């Protein structure tokens, strides 16, 4: 039986988290460890910009995701991080919360209603056995004597995904050279993005996991979620052909592809709003998000506050989409204020 079947959550101490944070910051910023004390201001003292903090978040998620429960540091978390100590405490708090949730969880949910999953995916399957196989992790197969996990489907899905995205960016962005086309594809065909999409689709609760993997937080692990989404793409391809698989991929990734093609700050209105608010000396925007509807068809509603004032509202099919919509409204309105200020000088 694979060792993974017996995996358990491995506790990570605060000192280990701090060592991980300091190690990455020292590498990227080319600083001595001595400069990275807990009270050091990330931006003012160390010169760590938003992209640097995003890199740090990605590194921490990848490192700890393989050792313990899955970890996710959202954009709003990054905005609130001021010092090195803030980063450490943010990670420790998330690990403690995820560990408690894992220890108090009920028995594995297993594969829930296939019709509900199909509705969330926007896909109707003719061969429903493909759905089950696409969500069957090897730990569950080992415990239940199932002949085939989702690994072969994941292998196929990786190629179908790559072709679908490549075909789309090639046809949709004729002005981009080959190097930029590759960057756009790499910006969306990666484990982090695929895991985000899988979470938005609710794949985690439908996964078939072994008891050990489930107890270790497998339903939220980046690698498992990303692999499951690729396996689902393969299932759609085998069941309904490439056109259906491509349509599914573009429903999941179309907005992110456009963002990547636009370049840094292109369609990322959260970043552009933050920059405009800084120029106007209004502080960092703050977001509040609520959701409505059943798990398989949620709608998200976001409100953004700038300098404590409600400055924009938006909605979308994901938290990120709603926040971007709200940021766009605030960005547009603050642009008028910025123009007025410029005209007055």
Order of alpha helices (4+ residues) and beta strands (2+ residues): alpha-alpha-alpha-alpha-alpha-alpha-alpha-alpha-alpha-alpha-alpha-alpha-alpha-alpha-beta-beta-beta-alpha
